[in-house]
Amino acid sequence: MIDLSLGKPALITSLGFLFLLAVVLTLKWKLARTTRSVSEQLRQAERQLSEYRTYAIYLNRRDRVALRERLDSTLRSLDFLRAYRMLLRKQQRDLVETSYKTTRELNSFLEQFIPEYTQSEVERHKDFFDGKQFDRDQIEAIVKRDVYNLVIAAAGSGKTRTLTARFAFMARCGADLGKILALAYTNPAEDEMRFRLETEYGIHDANVRTFHSLARELAMLSPNFRSGVANGGRQQELITESVRRLRSEREFAVLLLNFALESRTQEPQPDDFADSEKYYEFLRNQKYLALTGKQVHSIAERDIANFLFLNRVKFGYEISATWADRSLEFRQYQPDFFLTEYGIWMEHWAIDRQGKVPSWFKVGRSGDPSRRYREEMDWKKAQFEKHRRRLIETYSYQWAEGTLIPELKRKLEESHVVLKELSVQEILQHIQKLMVDKDPLHELMFSFISKAKTNGLDITDIESRLASGKWSRKQRAFASLMIRVWQEYESLLEQNDMIDFNDMINLALRVAREKENLAGKYSHIMIDEFQDITDPQLEIIKCLLGNDGSSTLFCVGDDGQNIFSFAGSDIYNILRFDERFPYPEVTVLSTNYRCPKNVVEASNFVANLNRLKIEKNLIPATEVRRPIRLIEMPADGMESYEDWEFRETIELLKQLIESRKTGEEIMVLARFNYPLRRLEQEFPRHEALRLRFLSIHKAKGAEADYVLLLGCTSGRNGFPSEITDQKILDVVKKRGEDETDKLEEERRLFYVALTRCRRQLFLFSSRRARSQFVSELSAYLASGQEGAETQDLPASEEIPAF
């Protein structure tokens, strides 16, 4: 009891002492409670982990993560206890130190569980692994038992070998063969898996299928199923046939011409420039090429010029009006257009409905540009009245609202100007000049339809999006063209009693969602080339897996080889695998067994330039280096690049065919098909020669001793391709879909091309138009005749193969 008769200082000191005593007692009580709690938590963790100590049972990732989080919390509590150890009794201090050591030991156990479990599995199944020469990463992938498993298998790392071994291992461990499903994307990949299972593991009745086969089985249960199914190649043939049929229609020819024009027009955005002034300066100086071959000052003027040209109305552009007055301010008046056969002048006024000019008019000028422009307009109009000249007027707001051409046509007809349309054949001739090669266009058309169907859109949806969205002229031109192509494409499908692959996948998904008995049908589902999976395909897999965790998923893929976004694949399905499937176990196959060391280093460098990627660094299985030879057209070359490349390629192929060893293969790759067709004619018996000509997309999964990569140039038909503008596909994208960088996909395609070679790689380019990718790779290249030799390496230096 406090003596209140004490003086004030003494009273304060007494109160302070009591407060401090209370704090210390409270802290000691908390320390004691925390000590007991930590000890109990550790006992629980040890009990939970006891059955896994022999590594006979697999501890899944979800439980490992949960335990790690609990142990991290325990460590924080122990750090707190150790900070106040002086307040603990000796018995408590000893318990804290024991608990600290136990926590560290349990953490170490969790960190080492996968390698230790893997080693135990190898010992338990010694006869399975003996003689197979799997590397450490491959073995881990084979034996892990998580519900969701992702294997990142870069080029040449043995993904098929790992996947088939996983299949066989699951069967060995007691899984019902009939309940293991392995899915491939192509028939050759399916055949290779079957062959490996039969020859290496004696499994003859494996359930290995393509996605096509699985989806067809499900889609057949839909009343909307048709007997014929067009795969990717057949789809592209049908699109090409649709375009061929439509070419005789003038309306379609005009749509195609419109897109051809827009595809050659730059549409930079403000973000592409350092500041708004630079952007405005660009717009002010931008020129637009009309069909006549002359340049005009705006897109609207180009549209007017092209309309006149397409309707055989002869005109001049910015011809001097010698009849007009002159002054210091208006020296020589030059109206926009003059219809030479009718004596009619035309002016296109660059104002909106409020009488204001575009923002870029103010560049380099002071004052109000709109007021000054209107004053000039008034003077010019007055000149026509004064000198009794006929004038047809159009306005920028008409162009913005889409009424420019209809209004122009009406005014021309009122002025008795005869409009005589160009023939379809004449229009097609102009299209041919603008679009020499159709491969990139047909690729875009295929991509448009595939992406639309993958995202659950139909023609009506596209029309609605065009009506309600804010799209660029190029996007509108292509979507308008594609509506007509798509209609004809669907007509061809119906005539042939067919659906396409995308239709089949969508039908299969509806069936999978409706048939609840399909969930859990398979105990193990394995997917090859997972980076190529589309959203609907992924949803089908989820339906087959169910939600109770009774089925496992094993996916093998490489984000660095995601090159089929044009067909609907979404790179984020592999980049964000853990969002699709929680607590996955991820394994990286990190050794390249295919390529020479310097090619592995070069391809690593290329892959790491991309922003969208899973971090990894591949190591070569060999120290062998083979020069990557750059063959470049000289800057002073007089012939076309195509002719030069054709001649040089033939010469190199003849050298390789003559000098190679028996059985060695040669592969010629290109971004587009057109340079390959010409070469194939020179080597009609290329199969007998073990010589293949493939687009890079079709070469995925293939390999050869010698690889020639053509067309590594810049420009519209170069590599990276500049004609396959992803932004024109925005109309068919998912709402809120992330913008995938097209350049990054082109770089992934380049990576795929680089990693096809087993011995030597040759790149063809031009010094006048060198590809960005060649420049990025310059440190790894040998130019000219350097590295041209192809003699055999000593046997000890050969690259190990599977």
C-alpha positions in Angstrom: 0.0 0.0 0.0 1.4 3.4 -1.0 2.0 5.9 1.7 0.2 9.0 0.6 2.0 11.1 3.2 5.2 10.8 1.1 6.3 13.9 -0.8 5.4 14.3 -4.5 8.8 13.1 -6.0 8.8 10.0 -3.8 5.2 9.2 -4.8 6.1 9.5 -8.5 9.1 7.2 -8.0 6.9 4.6 -6.2 4.3 4.6 -9.0 7.0 4.3 -11.6 8.5 1.3 -9.8 5.1 -0.4 -9.6 4.4 0.3 -13.3 7.8 -1.2 -14.3 7.2 -4.2 -12.1 3.9 -4.8 -13.7 5.5 -4.5 -17.2 8.2 -7.0 -16.3 5.7 -9.5 -14.8 3.5 -9.2 -17.9 6.4 -9.7 -20.2 7.6 -12.8 -18.2 4.1 -14.2 -18.3 4.0 -13.6 -22.1 7.5 -15.1 -22.5 6.5 -18.2 -20.6 3.3 -18.6 -22.6 5.1 -18.1 -25.9 7.7 -20.7 -24.9 5.0 -23.3 -24.2 3.2 -22.4 -27.4 6.3 -22.7 -29.5 7.2 -26.0 -28.0 3.7 -27.3 -28.7 3.7 -26.1 -32.3 7.0 -27.8 -32.9 5.7 -31.1 -31.4 2.7 -30.9 -33.8 5.1 -30.2 -36.7 7.3 -33.1 -35.8 4.3 -35.4 -35.4 3.0 -34.3 -38.8 6.4 -34.9 -40.5 7.2 -38.1 -38.7 5.6 -40.3 -41.4 7.7 -38.5 -44.1 11.0 -39.0 -42.4 11.8 -42.2 -44.2 10.9 -40.6 -47.6 8.6 -43.4 -48.4 5.6 -41.1 -48.6 5.4 -37.9 -50.7 4.9 -34.6 -48.9 3.0 -32.4 -51.3 3.8 -28.8 -52.0 0.6 -27.4 -50.4 1.6 -29.0 -47.0 5.2 -28.1 -47.4 4.3 -24.4 -48.0 1.9 -24.5 -45.0 4.5 -26.0 -42.8 7.2 -23.6 -43.9 4.9 -20.7 -43.1 4.2 -22.1 -39.6 8.0 -22.6 -39.0 8.7 -19.1 -40.2 6.2 -17.9 -37.6 7.8 -20.1 -35.0 11.2 -18.6 -35.8 9.9 -15.1 -35.3 8.6 -16.1 -31.9 11.9 -17.7 -31.0 13.8 -14.6 -32.1 11.5 -12.7 -29.7 12.2 -15.2 -26.8 16.0 -15.1 -27.5 15.9 -11.3 -27.3 14.6 -11.5 -23.7 16.4 -14.6 -22.6 17.6 -12.9 -19.4 14.0 -12.8 -18.2 13.6 -16.6 -18.6 14.4 -19.3 -16.1 17.3 -21.7 -17.1 14.8 -24.4 -18.0 13.0 -22.1 -20.2 16.2 -20.8 -21.9 17.2 -24.4 -22.6 13.8 -25.2 -24.1 14.1 -22.1 -26.3 17.5 -23.1 -27.6 16.3 -26.7 -28.2 13.2 -25.4 -30.0 15.4 -23.1 -32.2 17.6 -26.0 -33.3 14.5 -28.1 -33.9 13.0 -25.4 -36.1 16.1 -25.1 -38.1 16.3 -28.8 -38.6 12.7 -29.0 -39.7 13.2 -26.2 -42.2 16.3 -28.0 -43.5 14.2 -31.2 -43.8 11.6 -29.4 -45.9 14.2 -27.8 -48.1 15.9 -31.1 -48.8 12.7 -33.2 -49.0 12.4 -33.3 -52.8 16.0 -34.3 -53.6 16.0 -36.8 -50.7 12.6 -38.2 -51.7 13.8 -38.4 -55.3 16.9 -40.3 -54.3 14.9 -42.8 -52.3 12.5 -43.3 -55.2 15.4 -44.1 -57.5 16.7 -46.6 -55.0 13.2 -48.2 -54.5 12.8 -48.4 -58.3 16.3 -49.2 -59.2 15.4 -51.5 -62.0 13.2 -48.8 -63.6 15.9 -46.1 -63.6 19.0 -48.3 -64.3 20.5 -47.7 -67.7 18.1 -44.9 -68.6 20.6 -42.0 -67.9 18.1 -39.5 -66.8 19.5 -36.3 -65.3 18.6 -35.0 -61.9 15.9 -32.6 -63.1 14.3 -35.2 -65.2 14.2 -37.7 -62.4 12.6 -35.2 -60.0 9.9 -34.4 -62.6 9.2 -38.1 -63.0 8.8 -39.0 -59.4 7.1 -36.0 -57.8 3.5 -36.7 -56.7 1.8 -33.3 -56.4 -1.7 -32.8 -57.6 -0.5 -30.1 -60.0 2.9 -30.5 -61.7 4.5 -28.1 -64.2 7.7 -29.1 -66.0 9.5 -26.2 -67.8 11.3 -28.1 -70.6 13.3 -25.8 -72.8 14.4 -26.8 -76.3 16.5 -30.0 -76.4 16.0 -30.8 -72.7 14.3 -34.2 -73.2 10.7 -33.3 -72.5 9.1 -36.2 -74.4 11.5 -38.6 -72.8 10.5 -37.2 -69.4 6.8 -37.3 -70.1 6.8 -40.9 -71.3 8.9 -42.0 -68.4 6.4 -40.3 -66.0 3.6 -42.2 -67.7 5.5 -45.5 -67.3 6.4 -44.7 -63.7 2.8 -43.9 -62.7 1.8 -47.3 -64.2 4.6 -49.1 -62.4 3.4 -47.5 -59.1 0.0 -49.0 -59.5 -2.0 -46.5 -61.6 -4.6 -48.1 -63.8 -3.4 -47.8 -67.4 -6.9 -47.0 -68.6 -7.1 -44.1 -66.2 -3.9 -42.4 -67.3 -4.4 -39.9 -70.2 -1.6 -38.3 -72.1 -2.4 -35.5 -74.5 -0.3 -34.3 -77.4 -0.9 -31.5 -79.9 0.1 -33.3 -83.1 -0.1 -36.8 -84.5 3.7 -37.1 -84.8 4.1 -36.2 -81.1 1.4 -38.8 -80.2 3.2 -41.4 -82.3 6.5 -40.6 -80.7 5.1 -41.0 -77.2 3.4 -44.3 -78.1 6.7 -45.6 -79.7 8.7 -44.7 -76.7 6.2 -46.3 -74.3 6.2 -49.5 -76.4 9.9 -49.8 -77.1 11.3 -48.6 -73.8 8.7 -49.7 -71.3 6.7 -52.4 -73.0 3.4 -50.5 -72.7 1.3 -51.3 -75.7 -2.1 -50.1 -74.8 -1.3 -46.6 -73.5 -4.1 -44.0 -73.7 -2.1 -41.4 -75.6 -4.2 -39.0 -77.7 -4.2 -35.7 -79.4 -6.4 -32.8 -78.1 -8.2 -33.2 -81.4 -9.1 -36.8 -80.6 -10.2 -36.1 -77.1 -12.3 -33.1 -78.1 -13.9 -35.0 -81.0 -15.0 -37.7 -78.6 -16.7 -35.2 -76.4 -18.1 -33.0 -79.2 -19.7 -36.0 -80.8 -22.1 -36.0 -77.8 -23.3 -32.5 -78.9 -26.4 -32.2 -81.3 -24.4 -29.5 -83.2 -21.6 -31.9 -84.1 -20.7 -32.4 -87.8 -18.9 -35.5 -89.1 -16.0 -33.6 -90.7 -13.5 -31.6 -88.6 -11.0 -29.1 -90.2 -7.7 -28.9 -88.4 -5.4 -25.9 -88.6 -4.0 -26.7 -92.0 -7.5 -27.4 -93.5 -8.8 -24.2 -91.8 -6.2 -22.1 -93.6 -7.0 -23.8 -96.9 -10.7 -23.0 -96.4 -9.9 -19.4 -95.6 -7.7 -19.2 -98.7 -10.6 -20.7 -100.8 -13.0 -18.2 -99.2 -10.9 -15.3 -100.3 -10.5 -16.8 -103.8 -14.3 -17.1 -104.1 -14.9 -13.6 -102.9 -12.4 -11.9 -105.1 -15.0 -11.7 -107.9 -17.3 -9.5 -105.7 -16.6 -5.8 -106.1 -17.7 -5.0 -102.6 -15.1 -7.5 -101.2 -12.4 -6.2 -103.6 -13.0 -2.7 -102.3 -12.8 -4.0 -98.6 -9.6 -5.8 -99.4 -8.2 -2.7 -101.2 -9.2 -0.5 -98.2 -7.3 -2.8 -95.8 -4.3 -3.0 -98.2 -4.1 0.8 -98.1 -4.6 1.0 -94.3 -2.0 -1.6 -93.7 0.6 0.7 -95.3 -0.4 3.7 -93.3 1.4 4.5 -90.1 -0.9 5.1 -87.1 1.5 6.1 -84.3 0.1 6.9 -80.9 1.0 9.9 -78.7 2.9 7.4 -76.3 5.3 6.6 -79.2 6.8 10.2 -79.0 8.8 12.0 -76.3 6.1 14.7 -75.9 3.0 16.0 -77.5 4.8 18.6 -79.6 6.9 15.8 -81.3 3.7 13.9 -82.0 1.9 17.0 -83.5 5.0 17.7 -85.6 4.9 14.1 -87.0 1.2 14.5 -87.8 1.8 17.9 -89.5 4.5 16.4 -91.7 2.9 13.1 -92.4 2.1 12.2 -96.0 -0.3 9.6 -97.3 0.1 7.8 -100.6 -3.0 7.6 -102.8 -3.7 5.0 -105.5 -2.6 7.5 -108.1 0.9 7.3 -106.7 0.8 10.9 -105.4 1.1 11.9 -101.8 -1.5 14.0 -100.0 -1.6 15.7 -96.6 -4.2 13.7 -94.7 -6.0 10.4 -94.6 -9.3 12.1 -95.5 -7.7 13.6 -98.6 -6.3 10.2 -99.4 -9.8 8.7 -99.2 -11.2 11.4 -101.5 -8.4 10.9 -104.0 -8.9 7.1 -104.0 -12.7 7.5 -104.4 -12.2 9.7 -107.4 -9.6 7.2 -108.8 -11.8 4.2 -108.2 -14.6 5.9 -110.1 -12.5 7.1 -113.0 -12.9 10.8 -112.2 -9.8 12.6 -113.5 -8.4 15.1 -111.1 -5.4 17.2 -110.2 -4.1 17.8 -106.6 -3.1 21.2 -105.4 -3.2 22.8 -108.8 -2.7 26.6 -108.7 -6.0 28.6 -109.1 -4.5 31.2 -111.4 -7.8 33.0 -111.5 -7.8 33.8 -107.8 -6.7 37.1 -106.3 -3.3 37.4 -104.8 -2.1 39.4 -101.8 0.8 39.4 -99.3 -1.1 37.0 -97.1 -2.6 34.8 -99.9 0.0 34.6 -102.7 -0.9 31.6 -104.8 -4.1 29.8 -103.9 -4.0 26.0 -104.5 -7.3 24.3 -103.7 -7.1 20.6 -102.8 -8.6 19.0 -105.9 -9.6 20.0 -109.4 -11.8 17.8 -111.5 -10.2 18.5 -114.9 -13.1 17.2 -117.1 -15.7 19.3 -115.3 -14.0 22.4 -114.2 -15.0 21.7 -110.6 -12.8 22.5 -107.6 -12.9 20.7 -104.3 -11.8 21.8 -100.8 -11.6 19.5 -97.8 -11.8 21.8 -94.7 -9.9 20.4 -91.7 -12.5 21.5 -89.0 -14.8 19.8 -86.7 -18.5 20.7 -86.1 -17.4 23.4 -83.7 -15.1 25.0 -86.3 -11.9 23.9 -84.6 -8.8 22.5 -86.3 -6.8 19.5 -85.0 -4.4 20.2 -82.1 -1.4 19.6 -84.3 -2.2 22.7 -86.4 -0.6 24.9 -83.7 2.9 23.5 -84.2 5.3 26.3 -84.8 2.5 28.9 -84.8 1.3 31.5 -82.3 -2.2 32.7 -81.7 -5.5 30.8 -82.2 -5.0 28.4 -85.2 -8.7 27.7 -85.5 -9.6 31.4 -85.8 -6.9 31.9 -88.4 -8.0 28.8 -90.4 -11.6 30.0 -90.5 -10.4 33.4 -91.8 -8.6 31.6 -94.6 -11.7 29.5 -95.3 -13.8 32.6 -95.6 -11.3 34.3 -98.0 -11.1 31.1 -100.1 -14.9 30.7 -100.3 -15.2 34.4 -101.2 -12.8 33.8 -104.1 -15.1 31.1 -105.6 -18.1 33.4 -105.3 -16.3 36.4 -106.7 -14.8 34.5 -109.7 -17.9 32.3 -110.3 -16.1 29.0 -109.9 -17.8 25.8 -108.9 -16.8 24.4 -105.5 -17.6 21.1 -103.7 -16.8 21.2 -100.0 -16.1 18.4 -97.5 -15.2 18.5 -93.8 -13.1 16.6 -91.3 -16.0 15.9 -89.1 -17.6 14.0 -92.0 -14.5 11.8 -92.2 -14.6 11.3 -88.4 -18.2 10.3 -88.4 -17.9 8.0 -91.4 -20.1 10.1 -93.8 -17.3 11.6 -95.9 -17.5 9.3 -98.9 -21.4 9.1 -99.0 -21.6 12.9 -98.8 -18.9 13.3 -101.5 -20.7 10.9 -103.8 -24.0 12.7 -103.3 -22.5 16.1 -104.1 -20.6 14.8 -107.2 -23.8 13.3 -108.6 -25.7 16.6 -107.9 -22.9 18.3 -109.9 -23.5 15.8 -112.8 -20.1 14.2 -112.4 -20.2 10.7 -114.0 -19.0 8.0 -111.6 -17.8 4.9 -113.5 -16.4 2.3 -111.2 -13.2 0.5 -111.8 -13.6 -3.2 -112.7 -13.0 -5.9 -110.1 -9.9 -7.0 -112.0 -8.5 -3.5 -112.0 -9.0 -3.2 -108.3 -7.3 -6.6 -107.8 -4.3 -5.4 -109.8 -3.9 -2.5 -107.4 -4.2 -4.8 -104.5 -1.5 -6.9 -106.0 0.9 -3.9 -106.1 0.2 -3.1 -102.5 0.3 -6.7 -101.1 2.8 -8.8 -103.1 2.6 -11.8 -100.8 -0.6 -13.2 -99.3 0.9 -15.5 -96.7 1.0 -12.9 -93.9 -2.6 -11.8 -94.7 -3.9 -15.3 -94.7 -2.1 -15.9 -91.4 -3.9 -12.9 -89.9 -7.2 -14.1 -91.3 -6.8 -17.5 -89.7 -5.7 -15.8 -86.4 -8.8 -13.5 -86.4 -11.3 -16.4 -86.8 -9.4 -18.6 -84.4 -9.0 -16.0 -81.7 -12.7 -15.0 -82.0 -13.9 -18.5 -81.6 -11.5 -19.3 -78.8 -12.9 -16.3 -77.0 -16.5 -17.3 -77.6 -17.3 -14.6 -80.2 -19.3 -14.9 -83.4 -19.9 -12.6 -86.4 -22.7 -10.8 -84.6 -20.4 -10.0 -81.7 -17.8 -8.6 -84.1 -20.4 -6.3 -85.7 -21.6 -5.2 -82.3 -18.0 -4.5 -81.2 -17.3 -2.4 -84.3 -20.5 -0.4 -83.7 -19.8 0.4 -80.1 -16.0 0.4 -79.8 -13.3 3.0 -80.5 -11.1 1.4 -83.1 -8.4 2.6 -85.5 -9.0 2.7 -89.2 -6.8 -0.3 -89.7 -8.7 -2.3 -87.1 -12.0 -1.3 -88.7 -10.8 -2.1 -92.2 -9.6 -5.5 -91.3 -12.6 -6.5 -89.1 -15.0 -5.3 -91.9 -13.0 -7.4 -94.4 -13.0 -10.4 -92.0 -16.8 -10.3 -91.4 -17.2 -11.1 -95.1 -14.4 -13.7 -95.2 -15.8 -15.4 -92.0 -19.3 -15.6 -93.5 -17.9 -17.3 -96.6 -15.8 -19.6 -94.5 -18.8 -20.7 -92.5 -20.6 -21.3 -95.7 -17.8 -23.6 -96.9 -17.8 -25.5 -93.7 -21.5 -26.1 -93.9 -21.3 -27.2 -97.6 -18.7 -29.7 -96.6 -20.6 -30.9 -93.5 -17.7 -29.8 -91.3 -16.9 -27.8 -88.2 -13.4 -26.4 -87.5 -11.1 -27.3 -84.7 -12.2 -24.3 -82.6 -15.8 -25.2 -83.0 -15.1 -28.7 -81.9 -13.2 -27.5 -78.8 -16.1 -25.2 -77.9 -18.6 -28.0 -78.4 -16.4 -30.4 -76.3 -16.3 -27.8 -73.5 -20.0 -27.4 -73.4 -20.4 -31.2 -73.1 -17.7 -31.4 -70.5 -19.4 -28.8 -68.4 -22.8 -30.5 -68.7 -21.7 -34.1 -68.1 -20.8 -34.2 -64.4 -19.8 -37.9 -64.6 -16.7 -36.9 -66.6 -15.0 -35.3 -63.6 -12.4 -37.6 -62.2 -12.6 -40.0 -65.1 -8.8 -40.0 -65.3 -6.5 -40.5 -62.3 -3.6 -38.9 -64.1 -3.7 -36.4 -67.0 -0.5 -35.5 -68.8 -0.2 -32.6 -71.3 2.6 -32.1 -73.8 3.4 -28.6 -75.2 1.4 -26.9 -72.4 2.5 -23.5 -73.5 0.2 -23.8 -76.6 -3.0 -24.5 -74.6 -6.0 -22.3 -75.2 -8.4 -21.1 -72.6 -11.2 -23.5 -73.7 -8.8 -26.4 -73.8 -7.7 -25.6 -70.3 -11.3 -25.5 -69.1 -11.9 -28.9 -70.6 -9.0 -30.3 -68.6 -10.3 -28.6 -65.4 -13.7 -30.3 -66.0 -12.0 -33.7 -66.4 -9.9 -33.2 -63.3 -12.8 -32.3 -61.0 -12.4 -30.4 -57.8 -11.7 -33.1 -55.2 -8.0 -33.4 -55.8 -8.3 -37.1 -56.7 -6.7 -36.6 -60.2 -3.2 -35.3 -60.8 -2.1 -33.0 -63.6 1.3 -33.2 -65.2 2.1 -30.5 -67.7 5.2 -30.2 -69.8 6.0 -27.0 -71.8 8.3 -24.0 -72.4 7.1 -20.4 -72.2 10.0 -19.6 -74.5 8.4 -21.6 -77.3 4.9 -20.0 -77.1 4.5 -19.1 -80.8 0.9 -19.9 -81.5 -1.0 -16.9 -80.1 -2.4 -16.4 -83.6 -4.3 -19.7 -83.1 -5.6 -18.7 -79.7 -2.9 -20.0 -77.2 -2.4 -17.8 -74.2 1.2 -17.5 -72.8 -0.3 -16.5 -69.4 -1.6 -20.0 -68.9 2.0 -21.2 -68.3 3.3 -18.0 -66.9 0.6 -17.9 -64.3 0.1 -21.6 -63.9 -0.2 -21.2 -60.1 -3.2 -19.0 -60.5 -4.9 -21.6 -62.7 -3.8 -24.5 -60.4 -2.9 -23.7 -56.8 0.3 -24.9 -55.1 1.9 -26.5 -58.2 5.3 -28.3 -58.1 7.5 -26.7 -60.7 10.5 -28.4 -62.2 12.9 -26.9 -64.7 14.7 -29.2 -67.1 17.9 -27.1 -67.4 20.2 -29.1 -69.7 20.1 -28.8 -73.5 21.2 -32.1 -75.1 20.7 -31.0 -78.7 22.7 -27.9 -79.6 26.4 -26.9 -79.6 27.4 -24.9 -76.6 27.6 -21.6 -78.3 24.1 -22.1 -79.8 22.8 -22.7 -76.3 24.5 -19.6 -75.1 23.1 -17.5 -78.0 19.6 -18.9 -77.6 19.7 -18.2 -73.8 20.7 -14.6 -74.6 17.8 -14.2 -77.1 15.2 -15.7 -74.7 16.3 -13.5 -71.8 15.7 -10.3 -73.8 11.9 -10.9 -73.4 10.0 -9.4 -70.6 7.3 -12.2 -70.5 9.2 -15.2 -69.3 9.9 -17.7 -66.6 13.4 -17.1 -65.3 15.8 -20.0 -66.2 19.2 -20.5 -67.5 19.9 -23.5 -69.7 23.3 -25.2 -69.7 24.7 -27.2 -72.6 25.4 -30.9 -72.3 28.6 -30.4 -74.3 31.6 -28.2 -74.7 31.5 -28.5 -78.5 31.2 -25.1 -80.3 30.2 -24.8 -83.9 30.2 -21.3 -85.4 26.9 -19.7 -86.2 27.6 -18.4 -89.7 26.0 -15.2 -90.8 25.6 -15.0 -94.6 24.8 -11.4 -95.6 24.0 -9.8 -98.9 26.5 -7.0 -99.5 25.3 -3.4 -99.1 26.3 -2.7 -102.7 24.4 -5.7 -104.1 22.5 -4.9 -107.3 20.0 -7.8 -107.4 17.0 -8.2 -105.2 17.5 -9.7 -101.8 15.1 -12.6 -102.7 17.2 -13.5 -105.8 20.5 -13.2 -103.9 19.2 -15.3 -101.0 17.8 -18.0 -103.4 21.2 -18.3 -105.3 23.3 -18.3 -102.1 21.0 -20.9 -100.4 21.2 -23.3 -103.4 25.0 -23.0 -103.4 25.2 -23.7 -99.6 22.8 -26.6 -99.8 24.8 -28.3 -102.6 27.9 -28.0 -100.4 26.2 -29.4 -97.4 24.6 -32.3 -99.3 28.0 -33.2 -100.8 30.0 -33.0 -97.6 27.7 -34.3 -94.9 27.9 -37.8 -93.3 25.4 -40.5 -94.1 22.1 -40.0 -92.3 22.7 -36.3 -91.5 19.7 -34.1 -92.0 19.4 -30.5 -93.4 16.5 -28.2 -92.6 15.7 -24.9 -94.3 13.5 -22.6 -92.2 11.8 -19.3 -93.0 9.3 -17.0 -91.2 6.9 -17.3 -94.2 6.4 -19.9 -96.8 7.1 -18.0 -100.0 10.9 -18.3 -100.1 10.6 -22.0 -99.4 8.4 -22.8 -102.3 10.9 -21.6 -104.8 13.7 -23.7 -103.2 11.6 -26.8 -103.1 11.3 -26.7 -106.9 15.0 -26.9 -107.1 15.2 -30.0 -104.9 12.1 -32.1 -105.8 13.5 -35.2 -104.3 14.3 -33.5 -101.0 12.9 -36.3 -98.9 15.4 -38.7 -100.3 18.1 -36.1 -99.7 17.0 -35.9 -96.0 16.3 -32.2 -96.7 13.3 -30.4 -95.4 11.8 -27.0 -96.1 9.6 -25.7 -93.2 8.1 -22.6 -91.8 9.4 -22.0 -88.3 5.9 -22.7 -86.9 5.8 -26.1 -88.5 9.4 -26.9 -87.5 8.6 -26.7 -83.8 9.5 -30.1 -82.2 11.7 -31.0 -85.2 15.5 -30.9 -85.4 18.3 -31.4 -87.9 22.1 -31.5 -88.1 22.3 -28.4 -90.2 19.7 -25.6 -90.1 19.5 -22.7 -92.6 17.3 -19.8 -91.4 16.3 -17.5 -94.3 14.9 -14.0 -94.4 16.5 -12.5 -91.2 15.9 -9.0 -92.6 14.0 -6.0 -91.5 10.9 -4.7 -93.2 7.3 -5.7 -93.8 8.2 -9.2 -95.0 11.2 -9.6 -92.7 11.8 -11.3 -89.4 10.5 -10.0 -87.0 7.5 -9.7 -89.2 6.2 -6.2 -89.3 3.0 -7.0 -91.3 1.4 -9.2 -88.7 0.3 -6.3 -86.5 -1.4 -7.8 -83.4 -3.3 -4.6 -82.8 -5.6 -5.3 -85.7 -6.7 -8.4 -83.8 -7.8 -6.4 -80.8 -11.4 -6.5 -82.0 -11.5 -10.3 -81.2 -9.6 -10.2 -77.9 -11.1 -11.1 -74.6 -12.4 -8.1 -72.6 -9.6 -6.9 -70.4 -7.0 -9.2 -72.0 -3.4 -8.3 -71.5 -1.6 -6.9 -74.5 1.0 -9.5 -75.5 4.0 -7.9 -77.1 4.1 -9.1 -80.7 7.8 -8.5 -80.9 8.3 -10.9 -78.0 6.4 -13.6 -79.7 8.5 -13.0 -82.9 11.6 -13.3 -80.7 10.3 -16.6 -79.3 9.9 -17.8 -82.8 13.5 -16.8 -83.5 14.5 -18.8 -80.4 12.7 -21.9 -81.8 14.5 -21.5 -85.1 17.9 -21.2 -83.4 17.4 -24.3 -81.3 16.5 -26.7 -84.1 20.2 -27.4 -85.0 22.3 -30.3 -83.7 25.5 -29.3 -85.4 25.6 -26.0 -87.3 23.4 -23.0 -87.9 23.4 -20.6 -90.8 21.5 -17.2 -90.8 20.8 -15.3 -94.0 20.4 -11.5 -93.9 21.2 -8.3 -95.7 23.6 -5.5 -94.6 21.2 -2.9 -96.0 18.3 -4.3 -94.0 19.6 -6.4 -91.1 17.1 -7.9 -88.8 16.9 -6.6 -85.3 17.3 -10.2 -84.1 20.6 -10.6 -86.0 21.9 -7.3 -84.5 20.9 -8.6 -81.0 22.8 -11.8 -81.7 25.9 -10.1 -83.3 28.3 -11.1 -80.5 27.6 -14.8 -81.2 27.9 -14.7 -85.0 30.6 -15.6 -87.5 30.4 -13.7 -90.7 31.5 -14.2 -94.3 33.3 -17.5 -94.9 34.4 -17.7 -91.3 32.9 -20.9 -89.8 31.8 -22.3 -93.1 33.6 -25.6 -92.7 31.4 -28.5 -91.9 33.9 -31.3 -91.4 33.2 -34.0 -88.8 34.1 -33.5 -85.1 36.1 -36.2 -83.3 33.8 -38.8 -81.8 34.7 -37.7 -78.3 33.3 -34.2 -79.0 30.0 -35.3 -80.4 27.0 -33.9 -78.6 25.3 -36.5 -76.4 21.8 -37.5 -77.6 18.8 -39.4 -76.2 
